[in-house]
Amino acid sequence: MPQHPTRAVEDYLKAIHGLGGAESVVSPIDIADRLGVRAPSVTGMLKRLAEADLASYEPGHGAQLSARGIAEARRVIRRHRLVELFLTRVLGLDWSEVDAEAEALEHAISPRLEQAIAAYLEEPVEDPHGHPIPTREGGMPQRQLQRLCDFRTGHRVVIREAQDDNPERLRRWQSLGLIPGALIEIVSFEPLDNLFEIGVGERIVRLGPEALAGLRGELAGPMKDEE
């Protein structure tokens, strides 16, 4: 394993971290699905990561990042999210466009350029989709967020994060006002139709769980009948 991880290694570390591999074991099948590769390729790479002390790997079970692997993964995540924010805030790209661009640039920018971008953006803590940006030292806050479809009627919710891998869905959420920082209310849920009514500002939008998948938030206050 080279001193500086290859692009493939960085992609694997980031994928494992995104699947929860900093805290628990991640299955090869989930890693393959996340990266869009075949299972035998994953097995080979996990062995390499274990040999380089970037992860622990047990055949038949999965992999978990080591302390070194977590640090390397968060360096990639930091670059990715800084680039996303730079592209939206400085260059004016839409939030639905920047994930793919950042995927390419995250492997190319130097630590010096990374820090220059961070300084220019005044050390931001979140990317355009609400995801936390790791600090230069590798710190990353742990949030207790829930999927929007897991909240109950009457709950007022602040949206905190939006999954960024589907440009069409991001544009749809933006058009409805379902963006990080937005305060919404779960007006009702109709089990037979599997349909949520959600108050967003002055309007009500009706969406199913699939349309909400990828949005996560936290309670903004008690339910109305608890006030």
Short mmCIF file of the C-alpha atoms (twelve columns), coordinates in Angstrom:
data_MODEL
# 
_entry.id   MODEL 
# 
loop_
_atom_site.group_PDB 
_atom_site.id 
_atom_site.type_symbol 
_atom_site.label_atom_id 
_atom_site.label_alt_id 
_atom_site.label_comp_id 
_atom_site.label_asym_id 
_atom_site.label_seq_id 
_atom_site.Cartn_x 
_atom_site.Cartn_y 
_atom_site.Cartn_z 
_atom_site.pdbx_PDB_model_num 
ATOM 1   C CA . MET A 1   0.000   0.000   0.000  1 
ATOM 2   C CA . PRO A 2   1.528   3.373   -0.958 1 
ATOM 3   C CA . GLN A 3   2.091   6.011   1.685  1 
ATOM 4   C CA . HIS A 4   -0.652  8.152   0.195  1 
ATOM 5   C CA . PRO A 5   -3.844  6.148   -0.433 1 
ATOM 6   C CA . THR A 6   -4.847  5.626   -4.053 1 
ATOM 7   C CA . ARG A 7   -8.153  6.943   -5.370 1 
ATOM 8   C CA . ALA A 8   -9.658  3.446   -5.113 1 
ATOM 9   C CA . VAL A 9   -8.566  3.108   -1.487 1 
ATOM 10  C CA . GLU A 10  -9.975  6.544   -0.653 1 
ATOM 11  C CA . ASP A 11  -13.279 5.625   -2.297 1 
ATOM 12  C CA . TYR A 12  -13.524 2.470   -0.203 1 
ATOM 13  C CA . LEU A 13  -12.636 4.236   3.034  1 
ATOM 14  C CA . LYS A 14  -15.241 6.916   2.396  1 
ATOM 15  C CA . ALA A 15  -17.880 4.334   1.472  1 
ATOM 16  C CA . ILE A 16  -17.229 2.236   4.592  1 
ATOM 17  C CA . HIS A 17  -17.341 5.359   6.764  1 
ATOM 18  C CA . GLY A 18  -20.614 6.427   5.152  1 
ATOM 19  C CA . LEU A 19  -22.119 3.030   5.949  1 
ATOM 20  C CA . GLY A 20  -21.263 3.361   9.617  1 
ATOM 21  C CA . GLY A 21  -17.922 1.592   9.514  1 
ATOM 22  C CA . ALA A 22  -16.338 3.924   12.042 1 
ATOM 23  C CA . GLU A 23  -18.542 2.413   14.776 1 
ATOM 24  C CA . SER A 24  -19.561 -1.025  13.532 1 
ATOM 25  C CA . VAL A 25  -18.841 -3.787  11.040 1 
ATOM 26  C CA . VAL A 26  -20.048 -3.169  7.474  1 
ATOM 27  C CA . SER A 27  -20.908 -6.072  5.188  1 
ATOM 28  C CA . PRO A 28  -19.136 -6.530  1.832  1 
ATOM 29  C CA . ILE A 29  -22.532 -6.619  0.105  1 
ATOM 30  C CA . ASP A 30  -23.395 -3.141  1.395  1 
ATOM 31  C CA . ILE A 31  -19.989 -1.840  0.328  1 
ATOM 32  C CA . ALA A 32  -20.441 -3.343  -3.141 1 
ATOM 33  C CA . ASP A 33  -23.878 -1.733  -3.445 1 
ATOM 34  C CA . ARG A 34  -22.560 1.662   -2.321 1 
ATOM 35  C CA . LEU A 35  -19.677 1.634   -4.811 1 
ATOM 36  C CA . GLY A 36  -21.430 -0.185  -7.651 1 
ATOM 37  C CA . VAL A 37  -18.800 -2.926  -7.853 1 
ATOM 38  C CA . ARG A 38  -18.822 -6.733  -7.689 1 
ATOM 39  C CA . ALA A 39  -18.421 -8.581  -4.412 1 
ATOM 40  C CA . PRO A 40  -15.109 -10.297 -5.341 1 
ATOM 41  C CA . SER A 41  -13.533 -6.877  -5.923 1 
ATOM 42  C CA . VAL A 42  -14.668 -5.789  -2.472 1 
ATOM 43  C CA . THR A 43  -13.143 -8.855  -0.814 1 
ATOM 44  C CA . GLY A 44  -9.773  -8.176  -2.397 1 
ATOM 45  C CA . MET A 45  -9.761  -4.534  -1.367 1 
ATOM 46  C CA . LEU A 46  -10.825 -5.284  2.200  1 
ATOM 47  C CA . LYS A 47  -7.848  -7.630  2.533  1 
ATOM 48  C CA . ARG A 48  -5.572  -4.817  1.308  1 
ATOM 49  C CA . LEU A 49  -7.094  -2.350  3.773  1 
ATOM 50  C CA . ALA A 50  -6.533  -4.818  6.609  1 
ATOM 51  C CA . GLU A 51  -2.916  -5.380  5.573  1 
ATOM 52  C CA . ALA A 52  -2.362  -1.596  5.584  1 
ATOM 53  C CA . ASP A 53  -3.941  -1.250  9.051  1 
ATOM 54  C CA . LEU A 54  -6.748  0.872   7.633  1 
ATOM 55  C CA . ALA A 55  -9.469  -1.576  8.650  1 
ATOM 56  C CA . SER A 56  -10.132 -4.858  10.376 1 
ATOM 57  C CA . TYR A 57  -11.628 -7.521  8.140  1 
ATOM 58  C CA . GLU A 58  -13.175 -10.864 8.947  1 
ATOM 59  C CA . PRO A 59  -14.202 -12.975 5.940  1 
ATOM 60  C CA . GLY A 60  -17.878 -13.795 5.993  1 
ATOM 61  C CA . HIS A 61  -18.698 -10.858 8.243  1 
ATOM 62  C CA . GLY A 62  -17.276 -7.574  7.019  1 
ATOM 63  C CA . ALA A 63  -14.959 -4.685  7.796  1 
ATOM 64  C CA . GLN A 64  -14.612 -1.899  10.315 1 
ATOM 65  C CA . LEU A 65  -12.291 1.062   9.974  1 
ATOM 66  C CA . SER A 66  -9.262  1.348   12.231 1 
ATOM 67  C CA . ALA A 67  -8.327  4.666   13.836 1 
ATOM 68  C CA . ARG A 68  -6.005  5.305   10.899 1 
ATOM 69  C CA . GLY A 69  -8.720  4.333   8.442  1 
ATOM 70  C CA . ILE A 70  -11.189 6.719   10.082 1 
ATOM 71  C CA . ALA A 71  -8.666  9.550   9.866  1 
ATOM 72  C CA . GLU A 72  -7.992  8.881   6.172  1 
ATOM 73  C CA . ALA A 73  -11.710 8.570   5.395  1 
ATOM 74  C CA . ARG A 74  -12.483 11.869  7.078  1 
ATOM 75  C CA . ARG A 75  -9.732  13.628  5.132  1 
ATOM 76  C CA . VAL A 76  -11.495 12.580  1.927  1 
ATOM 77  C CA . ILE A 77  -14.929 13.490  3.296  1 
ATOM 78  C CA . ARG A 78  -13.618 16.903  4.391  1 
ATOM 79  C CA . ARG A 79  -12.230 17.657  0.923  1 
ATOM 80  C CA . HIS A 80  -15.421 16.460  -0.752 1 
ATOM 81  C CA . ARG A 81  -17.733 18.587  1.369  1 
ATOM 82  C CA . LEU A 82  -15.514 21.667  1.236  1 
ATOM 83  C CA . VAL A 83  -15.476 21.427  -2.563 1 
ATOM 84  C CA . GLU A 84  -19.272 21.054  -2.665 1 
ATOM 85  C CA . LEU A 85  -19.690 24.195  -0.572 1 
ATOM 86  C CA . PHE A 86  -17.147 26.140  -2.619 1 
ATOM 87  C CA . LEU A 87  -18.915 25.187  -5.852 1 
ATOM 88  C CA . THR A 88  -22.310 26.311  -4.573 1 
ATOM 89  C CA . ARG A 89  -21.366 29.362  -2.505 1 
ATOM 90  C CA . VAL A 90  -18.586 30.795  -4.686 1 
ATOM 91  C CA . LEU A 91  -19.235 29.493  -8.197 1 
ATOM 92  C CA . GLY A 92  -23.017 29.423  -7.941 1 
ATOM 93  C CA . LEU A 93  -23.615 25.807  -8.975 1 
ATOM 94  C CA . ASP A 94  -26.903 24.235  -7.933 1 
ATOM 95  C CA . TRP A 95  -26.778 21.859  -4.975 1 
ATOM 96  C CA . SER A 96  -27.997 19.085  -7.263 1 
ATOM 97  C CA . GLU A 97  -24.866 19.353  -9.432 1 
ATOM 98  C CA . VAL A 98  -21.982 19.457  -6.997 1 
ATOM 99  C CA . ASP A 99  -21.744 15.885  -5.670 1 
ATOM 100 C CA . ALA A 100 -20.485 14.468  -8.978 1 
ATOM 101 C CA . GLU A 101 -18.024 17.340  -9.415 1 
ATOM 102 C CA . ALA A 102 -16.703 16.913  -5.887 1 
ATOM 103 C CA . GLU A 103 -16.263 13.165  -6.425 1 
ATOM 104 C CA . ALA A 104 -13.618 13.940  -9.041 1 
ATOM 105 C CA . LEU A 105 -11.983 16.905  -7.317 1 
ATOM 106 C CA . GLU A 106 -11.707 15.333  -3.855 1 
ATOM 107 C CA . HIS A 107 -8.821  13.177  -5.075 1 
ATOM 108 C CA . ALA A 108 -6.987  15.958  -6.868 1 
ATOM 109 C CA . ILE A 109 -6.675  18.880  -4.474 1 
ATOM 110 C CA . SER A 110 -3.625  19.166  -2.224 1 
ATOM 111 C CA . PRO A 111 -3.729  19.668  1.550  1 
ATOM 112 C CA . ARG A 112 -2.584  23.253  0.947  1 
ATOM 113 C CA . LEU A 113 -5.473  23.953  -1.431 1 
ATOM 114 C CA . GLU A 114 -7.884  22.218  0.945  1 
ATOM 115 C CA . GLN A 115 -6.889  24.561  3.738  1 
ATOM 116 C CA . ALA A 116 -7.046  27.590  1.447  1 
ATOM 117 C CA . ILE A 117 -10.631 26.692  0.530  1 
ATOM 118 C CA . ALA A 118 -11.512 26.122  4.190  1 
ATOM 119 C CA . ALA A 119 -10.013 29.477  5.180  1 
ATOM 120 C CA . TYR A 120 -11.805 31.280  2.346  1 
ATOM 121 C CA . LEU A 121 -15.102 29.748  3.470  1 
ATOM 122 C CA . GLU A 122 -14.262 30.647  7.103  1 
ATOM 123 C CA . GLU A 123 -13.979 27.057  8.337  1 
ATOM 124 C CA . PRO A 124 -17.566 25.986  7.599  1 
ATOM 125 C CA . VAL A 125 -19.208 23.211  9.604  1 
ATOM 126 C CA . GLU A 126 -21.726 21.915  7.028  1 
ATOM 127 C CA . ASP A 127 -21.846 21.290  3.285  1 
ATOM 128 C CA . PRO A 128 -24.769 22.465  1.055  1 
ATOM 129 C CA . HIS A 129 -26.743 19.326  1.899  1 
ATOM 130 C CA . GLY A 130 -26.413 19.798  5.653  1 
ATOM 131 C CA . HIS A 131 -23.793 17.101  6.222  1 
ATOM 132 C CA . PRO A 132 -21.122 17.943  8.804  1 
ATOM 133 C CA . ILE A 133 -17.663 18.803  7.498  1 
ATOM 134 C CA . PRO A 134 -14.904 17.072  9.479  1 
ATOM 135 C CA . THR A 135 -12.430 19.427  11.107 1 
ATOM 136 C CA . ARG A 136 -8.823  19.614  10.032 1 
ATOM 137 C CA . GLU A 137 -7.998  17.343  12.985 1 
ATOM 138 C CA . GLY A 138 -10.608 14.776  11.938 1 
ATOM 139 C CA . GLY A 139 -13.305 15.665  14.436 1 
ATOM 140 C CA . MET A 140 -16.879 15.033  13.335 1 
ATOM 141 C CA . PRO A 141 -20.051 15.580  15.375 1 
ATOM 142 C CA . GLN A 142 -22.366 12.639  15.929 1 
ATOM 143 C CA . ARG A 143 -25.972 13.619  15.341 1 
ATOM 144 C CA . GLN A 144 -29.122 11.859  16.481 1 
ATOM 145 C CA . LEU A 145 -31.279 12.428  13.417 1 
ATOM 146 C CA . GLN A 146 -34.361 10.592  12.169 1 
ATOM 147 C CA . ARG A 147 -35.792 10.000  8.744  1 
ATOM 148 C CA . LEU A 148 -38.659 12.374  7.992  1 
ATOM 149 C CA . CYS A 149 -40.976 9.429   7.395  1 
ATOM 150 C CA . ASP A 150 -40.366 8.260   10.979 1 
ATOM 151 C CA . PHE A 151 -41.894 11.361  12.587 1 
ATOM 152 C CA . ARG A 152 -45.532 11.408  13.753 1 
ATOM 153 C CA . THR A 153 -48.518 13.619  13.075 1 
ATOM 154 C CA . GLY A 154 -48.156 16.921  14.910 1 
ATOM 155 C CA . HIS A 155 -44.382 16.860  15.039 1 
ATOM 156 C CA . ARG A 156 -42.551 20.024  14.055 1 
ATOM 157 C CA . VAL A 157 -39.250 19.114  12.493 1 
ATOM 158 C CA . VAL A 158 -36.130 20.943  11.385 1 
ATOM 159 C CA . ILE A 159 -34.615 19.313  8.321  1 
ATOM 160 C CA . ARG A 160 -30.881 18.857  8.877  1 
ATOM 161 C CA . GLU A 161 -29.572 16.680  6.054  1 
ATOM 162 C CA . ALA A 162 -30.477 15.765  2.483  1 
ATOM 163 C CA . GLN A 163 -28.953 12.768  0.736  1 
ATOM 164 C CA . ASP A 164 -26.976 14.121  -2.189 1 
ATOM 165 C CA . ASP A 165 -26.678 11.264  -4.689 1 
ATOM 166 C CA . ASN A 166 -29.834 11.911  -6.743 1 
ATOM 167 C CA . PRO A 167 -29.840 15.271  -8.604 1 
ATOM 168 C CA . GLU A 168 -33.475 14.982  -9.728 1 
ATOM 169 C CA . ARG A 169 -34.651 14.327  -6.187 1 
ATOM 170 C CA . LEU A 170 -32.580 17.252  -4.850 1 
ATOM 171 C CA . ARG A 171 -34.186 19.598  -7.372 1 
ATOM 172 C CA . ARG A 172 -37.619 18.317  -6.352 1 
ATOM 173 C CA . TRP A 173 -36.933 18.881  -2.654 1 
ATOM 174 C CA . GLN A 174 -35.645 22.369  -3.364 1 
ATOM 175 C CA . SER A 175 -38.772 23.249  -5.332 1 
ATOM 176 C CA . LEU A 176 -40.888 22.160  -2.348 1 
ATOM 177 C CA . GLY A 177 -38.760 23.963  0.232  1 
ATOM 178 C CA . LEU A 178 -37.559 20.702  1.786  1 
ATOM 179 C CA . ILE A 179 -33.998 21.840  2.378  1 
ATOM 180 C CA . PRO A 180 -31.635 21.830  5.388  1 
ATOM 181 C CA . GLY A 181 -32.720 24.425  7.928  1 
ATOM 182 C CA . ALA A 182 -36.381 24.355  6.861  1 
ATOM 183 C CA . LEU A 183 -38.991 24.046  9.616  1 
ATOM 184 C CA . ILE A 184 -41.836 21.733  8.666  1 
ATOM 185 C CA . GLU A 185 -44.834 20.119  10.368 1 
ATOM 186 C CA . ILE A 186 -46.159 16.606  9.877  1 
ATOM 187 C CA . VAL A 187 -49.812 17.534  9.391  1 
ATOM 188 C CA . SER A 188 -51.102 14.010  8.864  1 
ATOM 189 C CA . PHE A 189 -50.289 10.526  7.676  1 
ATOM 190 C CA . GLU A 190 -52.796 8.407   5.777  1 
ATOM 191 C CA . PRO A 191 -51.794 4.728   6.227  1 
ATOM 192 C CA . LEU A 192 -54.140 3.398   3.557  1 
ATOM 193 C CA . ASP A 193 -52.701 5.699   0.925  1 
ATOM 194 C CA . ASN A 194 -49.223 5.656   2.516  1 
ATOM 195 C CA . LEU A 195 -49.201 9.434   2.152  1 
ATOM 196 C CA . PHE A 196 -47.845 12.233  4.332  1 
ATOM 197 C CA . GLU A 197 -49.243 15.762  4.432  1 
ATOM 198 C CA . ILE A 198 -46.420 18.124  5.326  1 
ATOM 199 C CA . GLY A 199 -46.698 21.806  6.135  1 
ATOM 200 C CA . VAL A 200 -43.904 23.807  4.523  1 
ATOM 201 C CA . GLY A 201 -44.351 27.500  5.146  1 
ATOM 202 C CA . GLU A 202 -47.842 28.435  3.979  1 
ATOM 203 C CA . ARG A 203 -48.462 25.367  1.863  1 
ATOM 204 C CA . ILE A 204 -49.204 21.686  2.311  1 
ATOM 205 C CA . VAL A 205 -47.356 19.119  0.219  1 
ATOM 206 C CA . ARG A 206 -48.399 15.487  -0.102 1 
ATOM 207 C CA . LEU A 207 -45.652 12.937  -0.438 1 
ATOM 208 C CA . GLY A 208 -45.102 9.240   0.116  1 
ATOM 209 C CA . PRO A 209 -42.247 7.745   2.160  1 
ATOM 210 C CA . GLU A 210 -40.189 7.100   -0.969 1 
ATOM 211 C CA . ALA A 211 -40.292 10.781  -1.899 1 
ATOM 212 C CA . LEU A 212 -39.044 11.643  1.590  1 
ATOM 213 C CA . ALA A 213 -36.303 9.012   1.656  1 
ATOM 214 C CA . GLY A 214 -32.939 10.665  2.194  1 
ATOM 215 C CA . LEU A 215 -34.228 13.598  4.248  1 
ATOM 216 C CA . ARG A 216 -33.309 13.562  7.937  1 
ATOM 217 C CA . GLY A 217 -34.130 15.937  10.749 1 
ATOM 218 C CA . GLU A 218 -34.809 16.505  14.421 1 
ATOM 219 C CA . LEU A 219 -37.712 17.711  16.522 1 
ATOM 220 C CA . ALA A 220 -38.040 21.489  16.719 1 
ATOM 221 C CA . GLY A 221 -40.336 21.391  19.750 1 
ATOM 222 C CA . PRO A 222 -43.129 19.415  21.440 1 
ATOM 223 C CA . MET A 223 -46.267 18.295  19.694 1 
ATOM 224 C CA . LYS A 224 -49.061 20.866  19.807 1 
ATOM 225 C CA . ASP A 225 -51.143 18.867  22.279 1 
ATOM 226 C CA . GLU A 226 -48.137 18.669  24.605 1 
ATOM 227 C CA . GLU A 227 -47.623 22.451  24.821 1 
# 
